[in-house]
Amino acid sequence: MTTLEEAAFAGDEAAFADLAGRHRRELHVHCYRMLASYDDAEDAVQETLLRAWRSRDQYDGRTYFRAWLYRIATNVCLDVTRRQTRRSSSPGDMAWLQPYPDRLLDEIAPPADQPDAVAVDRETIELTFLIALQALPARQRAALIARDVLGWSASETAGLLETSVAAANSALQRARVTMQQRLPARRSDWSAPRPTAEEREVLDRFIDAHQRCDAAAAIAIAAEDLRISMPPDQLTFDGLAACLPLFERGMGPKRDGEWKLVPTSANRLPAAASYLMRPGDTVWRAFKLDVLWVSDHKIVEITTFGYSRFPAFGLPDRLTP
């Protein structure tokens, strides 16, 4: 043990908070993958750190402290999943889905010389991947995250799940089969670690069309198979024809006001924070967050969230002229 670890496990609460706090952000991302909710992940991390402090006398010093925290965090998430009946394997029912700000992911982006740092690449944090993860039984989800996201060994994963290596491998294989069935083939295109120049260009056009209230310009960058979903309202629109009324409602003559959009990114995808100035108002007020999935210079999917997570993105609640 290091001197800090010795002090922490001797009962020095400040030392323990310092030691555990160094892993807080990556634990948050781990819990977010398990639960697909930023808020639930926040609660899970708080519970993880509390359990760790209370059970510090059970830490034998042979296991890496980080791995010990991950085991506790995984058990917390398994408990959360068991308690909550709202978890569903249907993507349209994922009312709890929330975006994750890229600026916070960047805080733990693994340096090249630290291959064991938590992975935050697009393949493992993109919304479609998270939705597919939620279709897995919780223990299979944990096994897949440990092996295919964190890069843990079979024995480490078995320790995480407190089961045998054979049982952990079986859970992993079943999870991989389900994920292959649920993930789209075009996931192979998610090689860029963060939004590409093409995606940023499409995002700029998306923002420009909204600020000019030009529905035709917005439609011009939309794919024919465009899908728009709106958690937590569980509203989904499939196909450009079904989405056209939304563009007209937001940018047509009967719109609610004028738009101002701020570019950002979430889950390693381009995103736009929308602010609305209603008639008679003097400021633009936070309204929604659109996360875009772009392919071949077209928007193929928009996931629209409310503005409750704006503070996590470092965004204000209003913009002044």
Disulfide bonds with the S-S distance in Angstrom:
none
